[in-house]
Amino acid sequence: MYEGEVAAGERYRVGYALQPKKVETFIQPSLLHHAKQHAIDLVQIDPSTPLHQQVPFHCIIHKLHTQHWNKHLKEFSSQHPNTIIIDPPELINRLHNRVSMLDAVTHLQISLQNATVSVPLQVVVDQPESFHFDKIEELGLVFPMIAKPLAADGTSDSHQLCLVLNREGLNSFTVPTVLQEFVNHGGVVFKIYVAGQHVICVKRKSLNDITEEKLRTLKGALPFSQVSNMSVGDKDGCCGVFENAEMPPQSLVEELARGLREALGLNLFNVDLIRDGQDRGRYLVIDINYFPGYAKLPSYEPFITNFLLDLLRTKIA
């Protein structure tokens, strides 16, 4: 029996290498119990100890970004080719850049049930002088726009997003920055969670729409936390709009998930999708995250366990 093979009645050993905060939120007792009931033992990996001293593993899932870990994992994979690695670090790295993460979407041809999927217009500003508004305007970007750090590596700095309301706001952040078209989308974002062939779409509250009236009175740049609080006086109305927001067609959700899974070569990710408030058939992918917060999903335990079983049984069969 080769390493990675499981005989009838034996169990699968899945190692996980995650930051402490991720372990706390993802590796819940309910997940450990559900996986154990389905012949999967989830085992914590110590990244400071050589992997070959912690074998055997039928599969490894991970979300560590250090060069040391990536090198360690690559060496282990070459020596233990029957251990499934979810996912290869070199493919995950594509999602650490807010431009390269959306490149895959631009090559997908998705048009289902009179709906299309694309990405917002965006430009990278990597030099202070390139903040010149005329150059940005030539690309078709208009105010308001969203400013996002180019790096999307999970650090606190990578989450410092803001809404740029006028030219004055262009001086409010450091480079490199991605300036992205802001599209009114009814204050609702659809989050598509992908785990291999398994897909779930849920809706979450997002930035409220920016009216022409608000745009005339607001200036500079506002952090997302402040933008979210701008309509506190209209909470009841916002809640009603959110509750009544129509979900995207399931066929579109599944086709987008399948297309991105193949284009990115990844198994564990989620997609942030919005619907253009002026064109209900126009959907935009605004972000893609690796190994997202699955524990926020209802019944995430069978969602993750079934994914692992599919993977392991297909590989080992």
C-alpha positions as CSV (number, residue, x, y, z in Angstrom):
1,M,0.0,0.0,0.0
2,Y,1.5,3.3,-1.1
3,E,1.6,6.4,1.1
4,G,-1.7,8.2,0.9
5,E,-3.7,5.0,0.2
6,V,-6.5,4.1,2.6
7,A,-7.8,0.5,2.9
8,A,-11.4,-0.4,3.6
9,G,-12.3,0.7,7.1
10,E,-9.3,2.9,7.6
11,R,-9.4,6.7,8.1
12,Y,-8.2,9.8,6.2
13,R,-5.6,12.0,8.0
14,V,-5.9,15.6,6.9
15,G,-3.4,18.1,8.2
16,Y,-4.1,21.8,8.6
17,A,-1.6,24.6,8.8
18,L,-3.3,27.8,9.7
19,Q,-2.7,31.0,11.7
20,P,-3.9,30.8,15.3
21,K,-6.9,33.1,14.6
22,K,-7.9,31.0,11.6
23,V,-7.7,27.8,13.7
24,E,-9.9,29.4,16.3
25,T,-12.6,30.4,13.8
26,F,-12.4,27.5,11.3
27,I,-11.5,24.4,13.4
28,Q,-14.6,24.4,15.5
29,P,-15.5,21.3,17.7
30,S,-18.5,20.8,15.4
31,L,-16.3,20.5,12.3
32,L,-13.9,18.1,14.1
33,H,-16.8,16.0,15.2
34,H,-18.6,15.9,11.9
35,A,-15.3,15.1,10.0
36,K,-14.5,12.4,12.5
37,Q,-17.9,10.7,12.0
38,H,-17.0,10.5,8.3
39,A,-13.6,8.9,8.7
40,I,-11.6,12.2,8.5
41,D,-9.2,13.1,11.3
42,L,-8.2,16.8,11.2
43,V,-4.7,17.1,12.6
44,Q,-3.0,20.4,13.4
45,I,0.4,20.9,11.7
46,D,3.3,22.6,13.5
47,P,4.9,24.7,10.8
48,S,8.1,25.0,12.9
49,T,8.6,21.2,12.7
50,P,9.6,19.4,9.5
51,L,6.6,18.0,7.8
52,H,8.2,14.6,7.3
53,Q,8.3,14.2,11.1
54,Q,4.6,14.7,11.2
55,V,3.5,12.2,8.5
56,P,1.4,10.5,7.3
57,F,-1.0,12.9,5.7
58,H,-3.5,12.0,3.0
59,C,-4.1,15.7,2.4
60,I,-2.9,19.1,3.7
61,I,-4.9,22.3,3.7
62,H,-3.2,25.5,4.6
63,K,-3.3,29.3,4.8
64,L,0.2,30.4,5.7
65,H,2.0,33.0,3.6
66,T,5.6,32.9,4.6
67,Q,8.4,32.0,2.2
68,H,9.7,29.5,4.7
69,W,6.4,27.6,4.8
70,N,6.0,27.7,1.0
71,K,9.5,26.3,0.5
72,H,8.9,23.7,3.2
73,L,5.6,22.6,1.6
74,K,7.1,22.4,-1.9
75,E,10.0,20.2,-0.7
76,F,7.6,17.9,1.2
77,S,5.3,17.7,-1.9
78,S,8.1,16.6,-4.1
79,Q,9.1,13.9,-1.7
80,H,5.5,12.8,-0.9
81,P,3.6,13.1,-4.2
82,N,0.7,11.1,-3.0
83,T,-0.2,13.7,-0.4
84,I,-2.8,16.1,-1.8
85,I,-1.9,19.8,-1.2
86,I,-4.8,22.2,-1.1
87,D,-3.7,24.4,-2.7
88,P,-0.3,25.0,-4.4
89,P,1.2,28.3,-2.9
90,E,2.2,29.6,-6.4
91,L,-1.4,29.5,-7.4
92,I,-2.7,31.0,-4.2
93,N,-0.3,33.9,-4.6
94,R,-2.3,35.1,-7.6
95,L,-5.0,36.2,-5.2
96,H,-2.6,38.3,-3.2
97,N,-2.7,41.0,-5.9
98,R,-5.9,42.9,-6.5
99,V,-5.2,43.1,-10.2
100,S,-4.1,39.5,-11.0
101,M,-6.9,38.1,-8.9
102,L,-9.5,39.5,-11.3
103,D,-7.6,38.7,-14.5
104,A,-9.2,35.3,-14.7
105,V,-12.7,36.8,-14.7
106,T,-12.0,38.9,-17.7
107,H,-11.3,35.8,-19.8
108,L,-14.5,34.0,-18.8
109,Q,-17.4,34.2,-21.2
110,I,-20.4,34.1,-18.9
111,S,-23.7,35.1,-20.2
112,L,-26.7,33.2,-18.7
113,Q,-30.3,34.0,-18.5
114,N,-29.8,37.5,-19.8
115,A,-27.0,38.1,-17.2
116,T,-23.4,38.9,-17.7
117,V,-20.4,38.8,-15.4
118,S,-17.4,41.2,-15.7
119,V,-15.1,43.2,-13.5
120,P,-15.2,46.9,-12.6
121,L,-13.0,49.3,-14.4
122,Q,-9.8,49.8,-12.4
123,V,-6.3,51.2,-12.7
124,V,-3.1,50.7,-10.6
125,V,-1.4,53.8,-9.3
126,D,2.1,53.0,-8.4
127,Q,3.7,56.4,-8.5
128,P,2.5,59.5,-6.7
129,E,2.6,61.6,-9.9
130,S,0.3,59.2,-11.6
131,F,-2.5,60.4,-9.3
132,H,-3.0,63.2,-11.8
133,F,-6.7,63.3,-12.3
134,D,-6.7,63.9,-16.1
135,K,-4.8,60.6,-16.6
136,I,-7.3,58.7,-14.5
137,E,-10.2,60.4,-16.2
138,E,-8.9,59.3,-19.6
139,L,-9.3,55.7,-18.5
140,G,-13.0,56.3,-17.9
141,L,-13.0,56.4,-14.1
142,V,-15.2,59.0,-12.4
143,F,-16.0,59.9,-8.9
144,P,-16.8,58.2,-6.6
145,M,-14.3,55.4,-6.9
146,I,-12.8,52.9,-4.5
147,A,-9.2,52.9,-3.4
148,K,-7.7,49.5,-2.4
149,P,-4.1,48.6,-1.5
150,L,-2.7,46.6,-4.4
151,A,-1.6,43.8,-2.0
152,A,-4.4,41.5,-0.7
153,D,-2.3,39.4,1.5
154,G,-4.5,39.3,4.6
155,T,-2.5,41.9,6.6
156,S,-4.3,44.8,8.3
157,D,-2.9,47.2,5.8
158,S,-4.4,45.3,2.9
159,H,-7.9,45.9,4.4
160,Q,-7.5,49.7,4.4
161,L,-10.1,50.5,1.7
162,C,-11.8,53.9,1.2
163,L,-14.2,55.7,-1.0
164,V,-12.7,58.5,-3.0
165,L,-15.3,61.3,-3.5
166,N,-13.4,64.0,-5.4
167,R,-9.9,65.1,-6.5
168,E,-9.0,66.1,-3.0
169,G,-9.4,62.4,-1.9
170,L,-6.7,61.3,-4.3
171,N,-4.1,62.5,-1.9
172,S,-5.4,60.5,1.0
173,F,-3.6,57.2,0.6
174,T,-0.2,55.7,-0.3
175,V,0.9,53.8,-3.4
176,P,0.7,51.2,-4.8
177,T,-3.1,51.5,-4.9
178,V,-5.9,50.2,-7.1
179,L,-8.5,52.7,-8.0
180,Q,-11.7,50.8,-8.9
181,E,-15.0,52.0,-10.4
182,F,-17.7,52.3,-7.8
183,V,-21.1,50.9,-8.9
184,N,-24.3,51.5,-6.9
185,H,-25.5,48.0,-6.0
186,G,-28.3,48.4,-3.6
187,G,-26.1,47.8,-0.5
188,V,-25.9,44.1,-1.1
189,V,-23.0,41.9,-2.0
190,F,-23.4,38.2,-2.9
191,K,-20.7,36.0,-1.5
192,I,-20.1,32.8,-3.5
193,Y,-18.2,30.2,-1.4
194,V,-16.4,27.5,-3.3
195,A,-15.0,24.2,-2.0
196,G,-14.1,22.1,-5.0
197,Q,-17.4,21.1,-6.7
198,H,-19.4,22.4,-3.8
199,V,-20.8,26.0,-4.1
200,I,-23.0,28.1,-1.8
201,C,-24.1,31.7,-2.5
202,V,-25.3,34.0,0.4
203,K,-26.0,37.7,0.6
204,R,-24.4,40.1,2.9
205,K,-24.8,43.9,3.6
206,S,-22.4,46.1,1.6
207,L,-21.8,49.8,1.1
208,N,-25.0,51.8,0.6
209,D,-25.6,53.5,-2.7
210,I,-24.1,57.0,-3.2
211,T,-26.6,59.4,-4.5
212,E,-25.8,62.5,-6.5
213,E,-27.0,64.6,-3.6
214,K,-24.5,62.9,-1.2
215,L,-21.8,63.2,-3.7
216,R,-22.3,67.0,-3.8
217,T,-22.0,67.3,0.0
218,L,-19.2,64.9,0.7
219,K,-15.5,65.5,0.0
220,G,-12.1,63.8,0.2
221,A,-11.9,60.1,1.0
222,L,-13.8,58.1,3.5
223,P,-12.8,54.8,5.1
224,F,-15.3,52.1,4.4
225,S,-16.3,52.1,8.1
226,Q,-17.5,55.7,7.8
227,V,-19.2,55.1,4.5
228,S,-21.2,52.2,6.1
229,N,-22.4,54.6,8.8
230,M,-23.6,57.4,6.4
231,S,-27.2,56.1,6.2
232,V,-27.7,55.1,9.9
233,G,-30.9,57.1,9.8
234,D,-32.3,54.9,7.1
235,K,-31.6,51.5,8.7
236,D,-35.2,50.2,8.4
237,G,-35.3,51.0,4.7
238,C,-31.9,49.5,4.2
239,C,-32.8,46.3,6.0
240,G,-35.9,46.0,3.8
241,V,-33.9,46.4,0.6
242,F,-31.4,43.8,1.8
243,E,-34.1,41.3,2.8
244,N,-35.9,41.6,-0.5
245,A,-32.7,41.5,-2.6
246,E,-33.0,38.8,-5.3
247,M,-30.3,36.3,-5.4
248,P,-28.3,35.8,-8.7
249,P,-29.5,32.9,-10.9
250,Q,-28.1,29.6,-9.5
251,S,-26.9,28.6,-13.0
252,L,-24.8,31.8,-13.1
253,V,-23.4,31.1,-9.6
254,E,-22.4,27.6,-10.5
255,E,-20.9,28.6,-13.9
256,L,-18.9,31.4,-12.4
257,A,-17.6,29.1,-9.6
258,R,-16.7,26.4,-12.1
259,G,-15.0,28.8,-14.5
260,L,-12.9,30.4,-11.8
261,R,-12.0,27.1,-10.2
262,E,-10.6,25.9,-13.5
263,A,-8.9,29.2,-14.4
264,L,-7.3,29.7,-11.0
265,G,-6.5,26.1,-10.3
266,L,-7.8,26.5,-6.8
267,N,-10.3,24.7,-4.6
268,L,-10.9,26.9,-1.6
269,F,-12.0,30.5,-2.3
270,N,-14.9,32.9,-2.3
271,V,-16.1,35.5,-4.8
272,D,-17.6,38.8,-3.9
273,L,-20.3,39.6,-6.6
274,I,-22.5,42.7,-6.9
275,R,-25.4,43.5,-9.2
276,D,-25.3,46.9,-11.0
277,G,-28.2,49.0,-9.6
278,Q,-28.8,50.5,-13.1
279,D,-28.6,47.3,-15.0
280,R,-29.9,44.3,-13.2
281,G,-28.4,41.9,-15.7
282,R,-24.9,43.2,-15.1
283,Y,-22.9,41.4,-12.4
284,L,-19.4,42.5,-11.3
285,V,-16.8,40.5,-9.4
286,I,-15.1,42.9,-7.1
287,D,-12.9,40.6,-5.0
288,I,-11.7,37.0,-4.7
289,N,-10.4,35.6,-1.4
290,Y,-8.5,32.5,-0.6
291,F,-9.7,30.1,2.2
292,P,-12.4,32.5,3.4
293,G,-14.5,32.4,6.6
294,Y,-16.4,29.2,5.9
295,A,-17.6,28.9,9.5
296,K,-19.9,31.9,8.8
297,L,-22.0,29.6,6.5
298,P,-24.9,27.7,7.9
299,S,-24.0,24.0,8.1
300,Y,-20.4,24.6,7.0
301,E,-19.3,21.3,8.6
302,P,-20.9,19.0,5.9
303,F,-19.9,21.5,3.2
304,I,-16.2,21.2,4.1
305,T,-16.3,17.5,5.0
306,N,-18.0,16.5,1.7
307,F,-15.4,18.5,-0.2
308,L,-12.6,16.6,1.5
309,L,-14.3,13.3,1.0
310,D,-14.8,14.0,-2.7
311,L,-11.2,14.9,-3.0
312,L,-9.7,12.1,-1.1
313,R,-11.9,9.3,-2.6
314,T,-11.2,10.5,-6.1
315,K,-7.5,10.7,-5.5
316,I,-7.1,7.5,-3.6
317,A,-9.6,5.4,-5.6
